[in-house]
Amino acid sequence: MSVHARLRATVAALLPSSQAGPPEIAGPPGRRMLVQRSDDEIVAQPLDDAFVARAGTEVRFPAPWPRSRGTWEVAPDASLAVFAGVHAVRAVEPSGATRWEVRHGCWYGACQEMHASYDAYADRQDHRYPESGSVGFSADGRLVWAHVRGPLPEGELSPDTADEWLVIDAEDGRVLARADAEAAAAGSIHLPHPTDPRQMGLSIGEGQDGAPLRWGRWDGKELIVDCLDGDLCLLSLSPSGDRLMTVSHDQDSLAVRDSRGTVVEALDWNAEATIPRHPDAPTHADPDAGAGEDELDVCWDWAGGFLDETTLVVSTAESDEEWGQGRHWLVDTAGARGFVPIDYPSPVSCQPTAWGGGVWSTLSETRDVLHVWGLDAPEG
């Protein structure tokens, strides 16, 4: 038995793929936008509830450095873009004016300098492939949460602190709170609580060393950081913000947790025990398989998320790709259906991204079109 996906919308990229990264959908239901980043700018286009671009609403933010030198985020109302760079976090208005900047330690691991500008290291070969932090806007857009490399030029934390987590006033750039992230990141992503601007998730990647997961709460004065146990990648929050979807760093375990990291109602699944091997994969008994058992293991992708409070879309495309079409799965955590394969009207070539409201997206093979999917209405 399977469920059938129905194409809801086709959303074309704003910039040519030869000049920019892939298009992305950002924002919660009711405030979604299409965003895309080139070396020179971010382009943002608000979308209506049917994922159709709203005419005459395109906004462009000039970029202070190339896209290979950091990450970025656009405010929920598309009034501001914040760039997390190698040496600073910078807020840029559509005019190109810098609203504010917070400098920090250099993300190139061997560098101990406090760079005054991007030009100070732009042509240095040893800074071409730095590690990176990230930024995230709060649900109301009034706060920017920033994961940076310490130390800041001025501050209360130890100068030996590797990574810091900041809460910044989006209007004027004041650092309202800061805490030790207790990590040494290669990269990170922020996932905001959908309704509470004073809560934020931070999923950190340390390469082969692990995946620390942090949950932050700002009480108006202090940033309180919970270090969730285990090497966990945070992929999605439910619409209420009460549930987190995580996949373990080694990709064998998928779970639904509360914000303290506790598994909710035993909602955790081992990939090998839950998902059958790809139908075109050889069995271990096949003398022609020529592969060790570990090479045939099914594993969860670091992808997917909540379609609603109790329904997930997940995938095993990474471990499926050697044998054929990657598989996506619908997970009903409140009913008896369990894991159900998703059938598409035509093959999809990537992992799914969930957007709430019962929809998810996939990226075309040419990486210049987003396909937005929902479930077919049940028959009868």
Salt bridges, closest charged atoms under 4 A:
GLU41 OE2 - ARG60 NH1 2.50
GLU58 OE2 - ARG60 NH2 2.90
GLU93 OE2 - ARG99 NE 2.98
GLU101 OE1 - ARG90 NE 2.65
GLU113 OE1 - HIS115 ND1 3.66
GLU113 OE2 - ARG124 NH1 2.95
ASP126 OD2 - ARG124 NH2 3.36
ASP126 OD1 - HIS127 ND1 2.70
GLU131 OE1 - ARG149 NH2 3.34
ASP163 OD2 - HIS147 NE2 3.01
ASP163 OD1 - ARG149 NE 3.01
GLU164 OE1 - ARG178 NH2 2.49
ASP169 OD2 - ARG174 NH2 3.02
GLU171 OE1 - ARG99 NH1 3.68
ASP172 OD2 - ARG174 NE 2.85
ASP226 OD2 - ARG217 NH1 2.40
ASP226 OD2 - ARG260 NH1 2.68
GLU265 OE1 - ARG243 NH2 3.69
GLU272 OE1 - ARG277 NH2 3.23
ASP320 OD1 - ARG327 NH2 2.96
ASP376 OD1 - ARG6 NE 3.79
